[in-house]
């Protein structure tokens, strides 16, 4: 990015083979610099050179040169711009002051062909000029992205609200489980006490008791394993049910994503490339037309010396061409041609160029629409591919879990048989009532231990669930704050364009009022812009956009006012309006922060005193204001302004 130029330092331009300039060096100081002289003194060429080194592409090579160069020196820093002719095509190089001169071309380089000035003269859409540097499509894409993010946050907040409502119920279940576990442990303690008492009464049957207890222990182990297997079966079946549900949901979602044939996407790509090729051809045509227009305009302005090699005498060729103010020597055939014919031809060429530029804009819209359609189809294809991949994985998991369940069911049946066998053995080992009671107590103790283990497992799962819910609830404040930030970003983006439009209208209306007070046009009371809204088509959608309507208010001799039309503005009034509109864009987009230069040319339609007042007004807003004027117009300006008369 270019450095900001201090208002107390001079800058120097070195120009070689640009427009009608062979070679020159010009130094300008802060404030107003007036380029003055008669026609064909390279004033416009110098302005084009300044534009070129700042970064604009609207500059031409001298007719008899293949290379040109402009240097801008600010303090210890030098910026360069080179132009080179290769097979009739002009290419640029070097390191100019700006990487992108879009804003400068629109609102700082106020030559006759400046789009902001011409939009007023031709009655074009002023809002389009102001909004041209703003990527509104990117703003809409960013809004869509933020909406998706906001919806995701809303889903998380809704989920948190739902699970928080379960907390009281889960905490009640946890208390009930803890109480039940405590009760079961008390029962187990009573059973173990009874077992201890019976053990003391059957010491004389130790050997039988040993076998009996071993069998009881084995029975307990088998029962415990069977219970574990049962719980595994339940877990596997729950997981299997979840997989079935997920599979059903994915199959339903897959219906939402049609299968996109390769040919459809390839067709869109081919059509997009065709349109891009067509746009490239239009670009080349527009560039060629611009070169022809610029060349002939320079010829009219007297900035080209293309006949120097055709005359042997010492008479100044420019004087020869300008002997008759209404005729020029045609550069193709050498015959005299009325300048009005060339100007008419230039108007036709400009109209053709503008038509091509409109066609190019339509192609850009079609390309953007096709690109968006291709991205949408590719995204649908990707979503469907992900769903199908997940379905394949789920089918494999279902098969694995069903096989696992079958194995567990077989194992449970086997353990049940072992339990029945061991219970029969225990029955055979019973010899008296003590052993019968001992068997019953062992069964009861085993039952209680299994029940306690199950209840403790349920309690652990419940506490984990409560902990997760509480953790999610703690995230709520952060999510809510993030949602507010995202919503604020959405609102800021939604209103950014509107704020920019409103600011542009305000700037124009305020400055137009001030300028009209200074210039005092007869019976012209007010020129102002009204911002309205209209429905417009963008691709396949209809959206609401702002529109700038330019109003003209005049007064009668009796003092009453009425609304006039823009078409009835005089050429002077029209030029002033276009310049003030460009100034509004200059201020709205803060062009002065990156471009300290403002260039003003082709203001002959405005009378000299008003030019002087207008220059003084514009001087308040630009650090370096360079104005190209005829000698008679320059005389009305302040004598303190820097003047450049030799280029």
VOGU-3710 file (C-alpha; in Angstrom, 3 decimals, decimal comma):
1> xxxxxxxxxx> 0,000/0,000/0,000  1,254/3,501/-0,816  2,399/5,637/2,066  0,367/8,667/3,043  1,869/11,863/1,623  2,419/14,715/4,034  0,776/17,966/3,025  4,056/19,892/3,344  6,167/18,018/0,763  6,477/18,438/-2,990
11> xxxxxxxxxx> 6,328/15,508/-5,383  8,044/15,101/-8,739  6,870/13,429/-11,949  9,191/12,279/-14,715  7,317/11,470/-17,962  8,653/9,875/-21,138  6,641/9,094/-24,313  3,160/9,382/-22,786  0,365/10,914/-24,899  1,953/13,807/-26,726
21> xxxxxxxxxx> 4,890/14,183/-24,291  8,361/13,209/-25,457  10,100/13,841/-22,136  9,482/16,176/-19,210  9,916/16,565/-15,456  7,281/18,396/-13,418  7,293/19,135/-9,681  4,059/20,022/-7,919  3,452/21,340/-4,436  0,568/20,664/-2,035
31> xxxxxxxxxx> -2,631/22,505/-2,836  -3,769/23,562/-6,302  -1,558/23,134/-9,363  -2,884/24,724/-12,575  -1,750/23,279/-15,911  -2,403/26,151/-18,284  -1,758/26,965/-21,907  -3,381/26,899/-25,305  -4,611/23,708/-26,964  -2,090/21,001/-27,873
41> xxxxxxxxxx> 0,250/21,817/-24,966  0,093/18,307/-23,450  -1,936/19,240/-20,386  -4,166/16,174/-20,738  -1,134/14,004/-21,502  0,500/15,035/-18,217  -2,713/14,254/-16,331  -2,819/10,825/-18,008  0,791/10,248/-16,980  -0,064/11,096/-13,360
51> xxxxxxxxxx> -2,990/8,665/-13,541  -0,745/5,945/-14,970  1,927/6,107/-12,256  -0,754/6,099/-9,562  -2,132/2,869/-11,043  -4,735/3,662/-13,707  -4,769/1,913/-17,093  -6,252/4,956/-18,877  -3,066/6,231/-20,497  -1,659/6,041/-24,032
61> xxxxxxxxxx> 1,808/5,782/-25,559  3,151/8,490/-27,792  2,216/7,577/-31,378  5,799/7,105/-32,601  7,121/5,311/-29,483  7,151/1,652/-28,491  7,975/2,276/-24,816  6,937/4,871/-22,264  7,647/5,502/-18,618  6,374/7,590/-15,699
71> xxxxxxxxxx> 8,115/8,019/-12,336  6,616/9,562/-9,187  9,139/10,567/-6,511  7,898/11,305/-2,988  10,709/11,955/-0,563  13,073/8,970/-0,807  10,522/6,711/-2,510  10,012/6,376/-6,271  7,035/4,692/-7,936  7,161/3,644/-11,594
81> xxxxxxxxxx> 4,793/2,710/-14,407  5,947/1,469/-17,803  3,978/1,111/-21,054  5,168/-1,072/-23,922  3,709/-1,657/-27,389  3,853/-5,250/-28,645  2,091/-6,144/-31,911  -0,360/-3,298/-31,484  -1,180/-4,143/-27,845  -0,140/-1,940/-24,914
91> xxxxxxxxxx> 1,123/-3,757/-21,815  1,936/-2,113/-18,469  4,525/-2,881/-15,832  6,491/-1,356/-12,963  5,446/-0,647/-9,383  2,768/2,078/-9,347  1,530/3,998/-6,309  -1,618/1,830/-6,007  -2,151/-1,859/-6,677  -5,823/-1,231/-7,488
101> xxxxxxxxxx> -6,859/2,135/-8,930  -10,612/1,445/-9,135  -11,547/4,076/-6,542  -9,153/6,616/-8,023  -10,489/6,106/-11,564  -14,043/6,597/-10,329  -13,727/9,461/-7,874  -10,282/11,122/-8,072  -9,405/11,209/-11,790  -12,149/13,558/-12,989
111> xxxxxxxxxx> -11,446/13,725/-16,703  -14,122/14,123/-19,362  -14,678/10,347/-19,702  -14,888/9,802/-15,920  -17,784/7,433/-15,198  -19,126/9,512/-12,296  -19,286/12,652/-14,441  -20,698/10,814/-17,438  -23,365/9,053/-15,365  -24,930/12,435/-14,599
121> xxxxxxxxxx> -24,552/13,664/-18,172  -26,123/10,527/-19,632  -28,774/10,118/-16,953  -27,411/6,710/-15,875  -27,905/4,910/-12,554  -25,936/6,975/-10,005  -26,320/4,337/-7,332  -24,407/1,848/-9,500  -21,433/4,234/-9,642  -21,317/4,674/-5,853
131> xxxxxxxxxx> -21,694/0,937/-5,186  -19,335/-0,275/-7,919  -16,313/-0,654/-5,563  -18,443/-2,643/-3,060  -18,639/-6,424/-3,514  -22,321/-6,818/-2,616  -22,321/-10,491/-3,673  -19,557/-11,218/-1,151  -21,580/-9,391/1,526  -24,593/-11,621/0,760
141> xxxxxxxxxx> -22,422/-14,743/0,917  -21,040/-13,636/4,286  -24,590/-13,001/5,560  -25,603/-16,536/4,492  -22,568/-18,000/6,262  -23,364/-16,107/9,459  -27,016/-17,180/9,275  -25,914/-20,819/9,117  -23,655/-20,238/12,116  -26,486/-18,524/14,003
151> xxxxxxxxxx> -28,891/-21,395/13,239  -26,333/-23,884/14,540  -26,001/-21,904/17,767  -29,810/-21,748/18,081  -29,967/-25,532/17,734  -27,380/-25,939/20,479  -29,237/-23,499/22,750  -32,534/-25,306/22,112  -30,874/-28,607/22,931  -29,491/-27,146/26,158
161> xxxxxxxxxx> -32,950/-25,866/27,115  -34,428/-29,309/26,513  -31,840/-31,206/28,506  -31,907/-28,680/31,374  -35,602/-29,454/31,800  -34,623/-33,069/32,506  -32,231/-32,171/35,332  -34,829/-32,191/38,168  -36,127/-35,571/37,019  -32,620/-37,031/36,734
171> xxxxxxxxxx> -31,585/-35,684/40,140  -34,692/-37,298/41,651  -33,788/-40,600/40,007  -30,246/-40,293/41,386  -31,560/-39,808/44,937  -33,908/-42,797/44,574  -31,066/-44,975/43,265  -28,750/-43,967/46,109  -31,467/-44,744/48,643  -32,218/-48,110/47,000
181> xxxxxxxxxx> -28,508/-49,031/46,943  -28,223/-48,200/50,639  -31,267/-50,358/51,401  -29,894/-53,291/49,385  -26,532/-53,059/51,161  -28,323/-53,190/54,508  -30,171/-56,324/53,390  -26,900/-57,877/52,206  -25,271/-57,092/55,527  -28,107/-58,887/57,345
191> xxxxxxxxxx> -27,752/-61,950/55,094  -23,972/-62,062/55,601  -24,486/-61,897/59,388  -26,862/-64,861/59,212  -24,329/-66,784/57,106  -21,641/-66,158/59,729  -23,910/-67,547/62,469  -24,677/-70,730/60,505  -20,971/-71,249/59,706  -20,211/-71,426/63,413
201> xxxxxxxxxx> -22,819/-74,247/63,879  -21,559/-76,673/61,208  -17,864/-77,001/62,081  -18,170/-80,804/62,260  -19,025/-80,957/58,561  -16,107/-78,973/57,293  -15,211/-81,200/54,419  -18,764/-81,331/53,135  -19,069/-77,653/53,781  -15,914/-77,018/51,728
211> xxxxxxxxxx> -17,287/-78,834/48,726  -20,648/-77,168/49,236  -19,099/-73,706/49,414  -16,925/-74,341/46,368  -20,007/-75,328/44,442  -21,855/-72,271/45,758  -18,901/-70,029/44,720  -18,842/-71,545/41,276  -22,615/-71,093/41,033  -22,250/-67,449/42,010
221> xxxxxxxxxx> -19,508/-66,905/39,415  -21,554/-68,461/36,648  -24,629/-66,458/37,614  -22,549/-63,269/37,679  -21,150/-63,969/34,239  -24,636/-64,737/32,902  -25,892/-61,394/34,257  -22,946/-59,649/32,615  -23,750/-61,348/29,307  -27,392/-60,306/29,628
231> xxxxxxxxxx> -26,397/-56,700/30,133  -24,054/-56,864/27,122  -26,927/-58,199/25,025  -29,105/-55,276/26,143  -26,340/-52,793/25,303  -25,734/-54,315/21,881  -29,454/-54,274/21,087  -29,735/-50,618/22,117  -26,794/-49,780/19,853  -28,362/-51,834/17,068
241> xxxxxxxxxx> -31,646/-49,920/17,428  -29,725/-46,635/17,267  -27,951/-47,795/14,097  -31,277/-48,738/12,496  -32,690/-45,308/13,372  -29,632/-43,558/11,952  -29,820/-45,661/8,793  -33,496/-44,748/8,315  -32,726/-41,066/8,839  -29,791/-41,131/6,394
251> xxxxxxxxxx> -31,849/-42,940/3,761  -34,508/-40,258/4,156  -31,885/-37,513/3,870  -30,421/-39,173/0,779  -33,759/-38,655/-0,976  -33,183/-34,895/-0,580  -29,975/-35,094/-2,635  -30,583/-36,250/-6,162  -27,825/-38,169/-7,878  -25,990/-35,652/-10,042
261> xxxxxxxxxx> -24,764/-37,078/-13,360  -21,192/-36,154/-14,339  -22,448/-34,844/-17,648  -24,591/-32,215/-15,976  -21,696/-30,634/-14,080  -19,383/-30,980/-17,093  -21,996/-29,253/-19,241  -22,158/-26,319/-16,833  -18,355/-26,112/-16,788  -18,247/-26,114/-20,593
271> xxxxxxxxxx> -20,939/-23,437/-20,826  -19,109/-21,343/-18,204  -15,861/-21,625/-20,178  -17,691/-20,688/-23,385  -19,108/-17,574/-21,731  -15,695/-16,694/-20,319  -14,171/-16,996/-23,791  -16,937/-14,785/-25,162  -16,310/-12,260/-22,349  -12,571/-12,350/-23,111
281> xxxxxxxxxx> -13,301/-11,522/-26,733  -15,540/-8,645/-25,613  -12,762/-7,416/-23,290  -10,340/-7,359/-26,216  -12,872/-5,545/-28,395  -13,560/-2,951/-25,659  -9,805/-2,406/-25,163  -9,301/-1,935/-28,897  -12,214/0,508/-29,103  -10,837/2,412/-26,112
291> xxxxxxxxxx> -7,435/2,653/-27,822  -9,027/4,011/-31,004  -11,185/6,476/-29,031  -8,221/7,660/-26,972  -6,002/8,003/-30,022  -8,540/10,129/-31,901  -9,313/12,180/-28,778  -5,611/12,918/-28,402  -5,555/13,874/-32,066  -8,431/16,312/-31,483
301> xxxxxxxxxx> -6,685/17,701/-28,401  -3,479/18,177/-30,367  -1,508/15,744/-28,219  -0,201/13,593/-31,138  2,515/14,542/-33,635  2,149/11,803/-36,204  3,109/13,781/-39,321  6,585/14,872/-38,270  8,251/12,445/-40,687  6,026/13,416/-43,630
311> xxxxxxxxxx> 7,221/17,080/-43,909  10,675/18,270/-44,706  10,250/21,958/-43,950  10,638/23,448/-40,487  7,044/24,561/-40,034  5,504/23,332/-36,747  3,206/20,462/-37,689  0,816/21,154/-34,864  0,332/24,676/-36,213  -0,333/23,210/-39,662
321> xxxxxxxxxx> -3,030/20,945/-38,239  -4,624/23,744/-36,312  -4,529/26,513/-38,921  -8,235/26,050/-39,425  -9,951/25,668/-36,040  -12,648/23,489/-37,569  -10,498/21,177/-39,738  -7,873/18,531/-39,100  -5,667/16,550/-41,458  -6,817/12,920/-41,405
331> xxxxxxxxxx> -4,006/10,735/-40,109  -4,983/7,884/-42,461  -5,413/9,599/-45,844  -3,927/13,092/-45,331  -7,052/14,941/-46,439  -8,693/17,680/-44,401  -11,519/16,496/-42,209  -14,053/18,504/-40,221  -13,473/17,991/-36,488  -17,224/17,572/-36,040
341> xxxxxxxxxx> -17,060/14,456/-38,207  -14,338/12,995/-36,002  -16,276/13,951/-32,877  -19,417/12,303/-34,307  -17,399/9,198/-35,089  -16,033/9,225/-31,542  -19,567/9,434/-30,129  -20,541/6,393/-32,214  -17,461/4,497/-31,028  -18,160/5,386/-27,404
351> xxxxxxxxxx> -21,761/4,208/-27,776  -20,553/0,945/-29,308  -18,011/0,543/-26,514  -20,714/1,123/-23,875  -22,978/-1,466/-25,575  -20,156/-3,981/-25,472  -19,531/-3,164/-21,818  -23,240/-3,780/-21,081  -23,011/-7,115/-22,922  -19,926/-7,950/-20,878
361> xxxxxxxxxx> -21,840/-7,202/-17,670  -24,639/-9,564/-18,781  -22,039/-12,271/-19,463  -20,516/-11,751/-16,007  -23,983/-12,221/-14,449  -24,510/-15,434/-16,448  -21,062/-16,715/-15,474  -21,718/-15,968/-11,783  -25,099/-17,722/-11,985  -23,625/-20,817/-13,660
371> xxxxxxxxxx> -20,728/-20,888/-11,181  -23,172/-20,772/-8,266  -25,265/-23,546/-9,841  -22,161/-25,703/-10,311  -21,091/-25,139/-6,687  -24,600/-26,101/-5,535  -24,590/-29,314/-7,602  -21,100/-30,253/-6,414  -22,146/-29,643/-2,802  -25,234/-31,878/-3,266
381> xxxxxxxxxx> -23,028/-34,557/-4,806  -20,604/-34,317/-1,880  -23,452/-34,533/0,681  -24,920/-37,579/-1,069  -21,505/-39,251/-1,229  -20,992/-38,681/2,515  -24,435/-40,122/3,270  -23,818/-43,218/1,142  -20,388/-43,732/2,717  -21,917/-43,510/6,189
391> xxxxxxxxxx> -24,698/-45,935/5,176  -22,085/-48,482/4,096  -20,325/-48,103/7,443  -23,633/-48,474/9,332  -24,518/-51,656/7,413  -21,160/-53,131/8,395  -21,701/-52,124/12,042  -25,209/-53,641/12,000  -23,836/-56,944/10,693  -21,079/-56,919/13,324
401> xxxxxxxxxx> -23,480/-56,186/16,196  -26,024/-58,778/15,065  -23,246/-61,382/14,962  -22,095/-60,264/18,399  -25,650/-60,532/19,776  -25,971/-64,058/18,366  -22,709/-65,047/20,073  -23,846/-63,516/23,375  -27,247/-65,247/23,206  -25,488/-68,561/22,660
411> xxxxxxxxxx> -23,181/-67,850/25,577  -26,126/-66,937/27,821  -27,853/-70,220/26,975  -24,676/-72,089/27,779  -24,332/-70,299/31,136  -27,986/-70,990/31,962  -27,343/-74,697/31,481  -24,301/-74,422/33,764  -26,386/-72,646/36,436  -29,030/-75,377/36,338
421> xxxxxxxxxx> -26,340/-78,057/36,615  -24,673/-76,333/39,585  -28,005/-75,771/41,348  -28,715/-79,491/40,999  -25,320/-80,260/42,527  -26,026/-77,898/45,416  -29,385/-79,622/46,003  -27,593/-82,970/46,214  -25,108/-81,583/48,757  -27,886/-80,457/51,132
431> xxxxxxxxxx> -27,991/-82,773/54,141  -29,884/-80,856/56,739  -31,912/-77,746/57,397  -28,774/-75,705/58,139  -27,494/-76,427/54,641  -30,900/-75,680/53,157  -30,914/-72,386/54,952  -27,289/-71,780/53,970  -28,170/-72,388/50,326  -31,083/-70,000/50,509
441> xxxxxxxxxx> -28,932/-67,361/52,184  -26,188/-67,719/49,560  -28,766/-67,372/46,809  -30,158/-64,286/48,476  -26,678/-62,816/49,010  -25,822/-63,476/45,376  -29,052/-61,852/44,244  -28,415/-58,808/46,405  -24,821/-58,407/45,188  -25,905/-58,588/41,543
451> xxxxxxxxxx> -28,704/-56,096/42,203  -26,354/-53,716/44,017  -23,852/-53,943/41,176  -26,573/-53,136/38,637  -27,892/-50,228/40,706  -24,396/-48,779/41,160  -23,787/-49,053/37,412  -27,086/-47,257/36,743  -26,142/-44,592/39,280  -22,748/-44,040/37,628
461> xxxxxxxxxx> -24,375/-43,655/34,210  -26,955/-41,270/35,650  -24,308/-39,124/37,344  -22,312/-38,973/34,091  -25,419/-37,813/32,243  -26,135/-35,156/34,896  -22,514/-33,968/34,728  -22,688/-33,660/30,943  -25,965/-31,720/31,146  -24,517/-29,357/33,745
471> xxxxxxxxxx> -21,452/-28,882/31,546  -23,626/-28,065/28,541  -25,647/-25,663/30,654  -22,428/-23,859/31,584  -21,798/-23,377/27,850  -25,111/-21,579/27,420  -23,853/-18,095/28,382  -20,945/-18,358/25,969  -23,214/-19,569/23,167  -25,725/-16,804/23,862
481> xxxxxxxxxx> -22,972/-14,183/23,751  -21,644/-15,655/20,517  -25,144/-15,627/19,003  -25,519/-11,948/19,857  -22,165/-11,232/18,203  -23,165/-13,164/15,075  -26,546/-11,410/14,918  -24,809/-8,061/15,302  -22,480/-8,969/12,416  -25,495/-9,918/10,274
491> xxxxxxxxxx> -27,236/-6,629/11,029  -24,047/-4,688/10,345  -23,640/-6,371/6,965  -27,318/-5,897/6,114  -27,142/-2,190/6,819  -23,642/-1,569/5,419  -24,840/-1,030/1,873  -27,798/1,066/3,017  -25,534/3,203/5,246  -23,136/3,718/2,357
501> xxxxxxxxxx> -25,987/4,769/0,077  -27,439/7,115/2,676  -24,009/8,640/3,301  -23,491/9,177/-0,431  -26,880/10,895/-0,749  -26,142/13,104/2,256  -22,674/14,033/0,999  -23,979/14,909/-2,470  -26,957/16,909/-1,204  -24,887/18,856/1,330
511> xxxxxxxxxx> -22,040/19,667/-1,053  -24,380/20,369/-3,972  -26,253/22,892/-1,824  -22,980/24,549/-0,773  -21,629/24,655/-4,328  -24,846/26,149/-5,737  -24,721/28,854/-3,066  -21,211/29,731/-4,226  -21,801/29,496/-7,997  -25,236/31,270/-7,960
521> xxxxxxxxxx> -26,857/29,886/-11,117  -29,862/31,922/-12,157  -33,252/30,390/-11,160  -31,565/27,113/-10,102  -32,713/26,594/-6,516  -31,643/23,072/-5,732  -30,247/19,834/-7,177  -30,612/16,842/-4,886  -30,695/13,040/-4,818  -33,558/11,060/-3,316
531> xxxxxxxxxx> -32,837/7,462/-2,287  -35,720/5,108/-3,137  -36,053/1,327/-3,282  -37,058/-0,952/-6,138  -37,341/-4,653/-6,913  -34,611/-5,914/-9,255  -33,658/-9,299/-10,653  -30,351/-10,831/-9,607  -29,865/-14,097/-11,389  -32,967/-16,103/-10,487
541> xxxxxxxxxx> -33,886/-14,042/-7,467  -35,766/-10,792/-6,980  -34,193/-8,535/-4,358  -34,767/-5,024/-3,032  -32,099/-2,459/-3,936  -31,685/1,239/-3,412  -32,022/3,689/-6,295  -30,806/7,283/-6,640  -33,283/9,685/-8,240  -31,778/13,059/-9,212
551> xxxxxxxxxx> -34,141/16,035/-8,768  -33,819/19,579/-10,098  -35,756/22,472/-8,536  -35,983/25,872/-10,278  -37,706/29,136/-9,473  -39,748/31,541/-11,594  -39,440/35,318/-11,764  -42,347/35,540/-9,338  -40,445/33,500/-6,766  -42,442/30,265/-6,981
561> xxxxxxxxxx> -40,541/27,004/-7,367  -41,154/23,992/-9,571  -39,427/20,693/-10,298  -37,546/20,520/-13,561  -35,883/17,561/-15,296  -32,203/16,681/-15,508  -32,440/16,885/-19,298  -33,063/20,641/-19,014  -29,829/21,327/-17,132  -27,406/23,524/-19,034
571> xxxxxxxxxx> -24,054/22,024/-19,980  -22,396/24,050/-17,238  -24,947/22,954/-14,619  -24,610/19,340/-15,758  -20,808/19,389/-15,506  -20,914/20,913/-12,016  -23,435/18,279/-10,898  -21,225/15,461/-12,217  -18,156/16,843/-10,453  -19,976/17,218/-7,130
581> xxxxxxxxxx> -21,311/13,669/-7,469  -17,734/12,431/-7,993  -16,674/14,426/-4,912  -19,412/12,686/-2,880  -18,000/9,301/-3,926  -14,482/10,540/-3,103  -15,589/11,368/0,455  -17,891/8,375/1,031  -15,194/5,865/0,096  -12,444/7,801/1,938
591> xxxxxxxxxx> -10,401/7,951/-1,257  -8,212/10,676/0,254  -6,774/8,099/2,672  -5,071/6,223/-0,190  -5,017/8,725/-3,066  -3,787/12,232/-2,157  -4,162/13,417/-5,773  -7,322/14,723/-7,455  -7,157/15,503/-11,188  -9,560/17,834/-12,993
601> xxxxxxxxxx> -9,789/18,285/-16,766  -12,268/19,282/-19,522  -14,252/21,886/-17,563  -14,458/24,444/-20,406  -18,266/24,206/-20,356  -18,182/26,093/-17,014  -17,445/29,814/-17,120  -14,114/30,990/-15,685  -15,379/32,660/-12,447  -17,341/29,564/-11,512
611> xxxxxxxxxx> -14,335/27,355/-12,331  -12,308/29,435/-9,878  -14,940/29,012/-7,153  -15,239/25,282/-7,870  -11,459/24,758/-7,695  -11,335/26,627/-4,384  -14,146/24,391/-3,041  -12,484/21,130/-4,182  -9,147/22,288/-2,754  -10,595/21,763/0,741
621> xxxxxxxxxx> -10,802/17,997/0,196  -7,673/16,949/-1,750  -4,043/17,349/-0,733  -2,919/17,767/-4,360  -5,481/19,187/-6,808  -4,177/19,288/-10,395  -6,375/21,264/-12,814  -5,912/21,548/-16,595  -7,268/24,863/-17,926  -7,124/27,101/-20,950
631> xxxxxxxxxx> -5,176/30,322/-20,437  -8,294/32,511/-20,381  -9,953/30,292/-17,732  -6,792/30,083/-15,607  -6,648/33,872/-15,286  -9,697/33,802/-12,991  -7,935/31,567/-10,434  -6,021/32,736/-7,372  -2,537/34,002/-8,278  -1,077/32,061/-5,319
641> xxxxxxx> -1,791/28,736/-7,010  1,171/26,946/-8,551  1,117/27,206/-12,351  2,765/24,899/-14,883  2,931/26,430/-18,345  5,719/24,397/-19,965  5,351/20,613/-20,234
//
